[in-house]
Amino acid sequence: MDDSSPVPQERVLIWDRIDANKWRTVLLILSFVVFTALFFAAIGTVIAVYAGVNPEDDLTLTIQIAAATALVATVVGVIMYYAATATVLSISGAHEVTLAQEPVLYRVVENLSIGSGLPMPRVWVIEDSAPNAFAAGRDPERAHVAATRGLIDKLEKRELEAVMAHEMSHIGNYDIRIMTTAAVVVGLMALLTDMMLRFTWYGAGARRSNRGKGGGAIALIFLAVALVFIVLSPFIASALRFAVSRQREYLADASGALLCRNPAALADALEKIAADPEPLESANKATAHLYIENPLKEHKSFLNGLFATHPPMDERIKLLRAM
C-alpha cells in the first residue's frame, strides 16, 4: 500500500464503533417493531369501521381483527422468509463453486471462517464484471457468500480478503437474518396496503349501508387517519429498513476490519468498487441492500438518500482509514 495515503486527524477505536452501531441498530429495530404494530392496528380500525363497529366504543374487537390479520400475515411471511435465500441466489444468477474451481476465493473464505469461528458458508460466484459481493442465509449454519467475477479479478488478494471479511461479519452479526426479516415485513406491508385499498374501494357501498352502526363522524375520522397511515406505511417502513441496513453496513465494516486486521485494505477495496462504473446486471431494488455497495448506479437526490440501501461511501472509507 502507498504510505503517502492521508492519515485522518481523528482516530476511531474499532470496538467503540462496533458498540455504537449495535445500539443504533437496536433502536431502529425497536422502532420498526412499534411501527409494524401500529400498521396492524390501523388495519383493524379500517376493517372494524367497514363492519359497522366504532373503534372508540369497541376497541377490543378492533384489536382482535388486527391480531387475526397479523396472524395470517405471519404465516405468509414465514413461507417467504424460508424461501428468501434460494430466491436471492437464483435472481442474482450465482452458481456454487468448490475449492478446485475457485481456489483463491474459497481459501480466503475458509481462512476467515476459521479465524472468526463461524461455520464455513457455501461459496458462490456471479459471472459479472462489476465488482461486488453479498452474504445471505437465515443463520451462520445456513449461510452463503457470493462474489462477482469482477471482484475476484479486479481486487488484490488482501482487498478480496477484506471484502469477504465484511461479508463474514454480516453472517456473524446475524445481519442476514435481520435484513431478510425486514425485507419480508416491508413486502407484506406493501401487499396488505394494496389489499386494504382495494377493500376500501369495493367496500364503499357497504360502508354507507353501515353508517348508522359505525358511530358516524368519529368512526369516519378513525377511518381517514387509519387509511392515510396504511398508505404511507410501506414508504416509512422502507425508510426504516434502509436505515437499519445502513447501520449494519457500518457495523460490518468495523467488524470486518477487526476480522481481517486490515482496515486500510477494506478502505482500498471500497474505493475500487465505488470507482468502477459498471452496474451489476443481475441486481435489482429487492436485492440491492444485500451487496457491500449499492449495485444500482442511481442519481443522487433527497429521496434516493432517504431510501438509500447503503451509507455514503466517502463516510465509510473515512471511518475505516481512521481505525
Secondary structure, 3 states (H helix, E strand, C coil): CCCCCCCCCCCCCHHHHHHHHHHHHHHHHHHHHHHHHHHHHHHHHHHHHHCCCCCCCCHHHHHHHHHHHHHHHHHHHHHHHHHHHHHHHHHHCEEECCCCCCHHHHHHHHHHHHHHCCCCCEEEEECCCCCCEEEEECCHHHEEEEEEHHHHHHCCHHHHHHHHHHHHHHHHCCHHHHHHHHHHHHHHHHHHHHHHHHHHHHCHHHHHHCCCCCCCHHHHHHHHHHHHHHHHHHHHHHHHHHHHHHHHHHHHHHHHHHHHCCHHHHHHHHHHHHHCCCCCCCCCCCCHHHECCCCCCCCCCHHHHHCCCCCCHHHHHHHHHHC
